[in-house]
């Protein structure tokens, strides 16, 4: 993507220069390459410029909504919302939940770059008292993100 330039307002003088900033951000994870072609009215046209960059997925903005008080062994529904703010698809996405006698490890699949996913989970806390449940989103190609939710499990 051309991010700005100062070349279109006038001809470039002999031995002059023109700067055209370019941002190359691949949508696939890992190192990627492309070629920028610059066409002009000279005999060596087009000029080719190799580009390379790494696409990255990034889990961001994890939030959890659900009850703060639950009876021991009763089902409670929590909605977990998270986003991939990177420029590549997040793969092997998993949601791990633990705490207050709860243990869950489930596959979420893939999340495209710039997209948000909502996951609904039903939990049955088994350990009475006040505490926290950890909701952790992990991927194969991005760093994970954890959110803790305070709950009280009643007898």
N, C-alpha and C positions, 0 to 999 in steps of 0.2 A: 504494500500500500504506500503510495506517495503521501508523505505527511506534511508537505509544504514545499514551496519552491519559489524562486525569484527570477525565472527564466522566460516566462511567457509575455512579459510586457515589452520586450525589445529584443532585437537581434543581438547575438553574442558577438562582440568585436573580435578581430583577429588577435590571437594569443590571450583572449579573455577567458573567463571561467564562469561556470554556472553551477550552483549547488542544488541538487535535488535529493532531499532526505527520503529514504525508503525504509519502511518497517516490514520485515519478513517474519510472520508469526504462523508457523504451520499448525494445522488442526489435528495432527497425529502425534502421539507421544514419541519421544526419542529424536535423534538427530535427523534432520531432513535437509534436502538441498533443492535449489531452483535456479533458474537463470533469468536475469533481467536483460532484455534486449533494448538497446537504444538505437533508433533509426534516425539518420540525418542525411543531408544531401551531399555527403562526401563519398569518395570511392571505396573507403574501408567500411562503409555502413553495411550491416548493423554492428555496433559495438556490443559485445556480450560481457556481462558481469556476473560471476558466480555468487550465489547467496547461500548461506547455511545458518540454521538455527535449530534449537530443540523445542518441541512442543511439550507443554507441561499441563497436567491436571492439578487442580488445587481445591480441596474441600474447605468450604468456608460457610459461615453463618448457620451453624447447627442450633436448632431450637427445639424444645420439648414442651408440649402442652398436655396436661392430664391432671388427675386428682392429687391433692396434697395429703389427703387422709384416705386410708383404705383399711378394710377389715381383713385380718389374717386369712389367707386362702381364698379370698374373693377376687374375681376377675376385675381388673382395672384397665381401661384403654388409654393408651398414650399415643399422641401424634408427634412424630419426629420429622422435622423439616430440615433439609440441608441442600447446599448448592455446590456446583463445580464452577468456580470463578476463573479457572485456567483457560488455556486456549487449545486444549486437547481433551479427548474423551477420557473420563476416569473409568478404569476397568477393574473387574474383580471387587466391586464395592460390597462391603459387608456392614451390617449393623450388629454390634455386640452390646448387650445390656447385662449388668450385674449389680447386685447389692440387695440387702434386706431379704435374702432367701430367693432371689430371682436370678436366673441364668438363661440367656438367650444369645444365639449366634446364628444369624440368618443372612442369606445372600440377597443382595439388592440388584445385582447385575452391573449395568453400565450407566453412566450419566454423561450425556453430551456436554461439550464446553458451553458455559453460560446458562445451563439449565438447572432447575430446582426439582427435587424429588420429595414427595410426602409419603411416609410409611406409617401405617397404623399397626401398633403391637398391643396384644392383650397379655397382661402380666398378672400373676397370682403371687404377691409377696407372702412369704411364709415366716419371716422373722419379725416378731413384734418389737415396737419401740420406734424412736426417732432415728433417722439416718438419711443416707443419700443413695440414690440409684445412679449409676454411671451409664450414659448412653454414648457409645464410641462408634464413629464411622471410620472405617479403614478402606484402603484400596490397594491394588497391586502396584500402581504407578503414581501415587501421590501421598503426601503425608496425611495422617489421620487427624481427627478432631474429636474431643471429648467434651460432653456437657454433663454436669451433675444436677440432679433434681432432688430437692429435699422432700421427704415424705414421712408420714407417721403411719405405722402399721398398728392397728388396734387389735386387741385379743378377741 
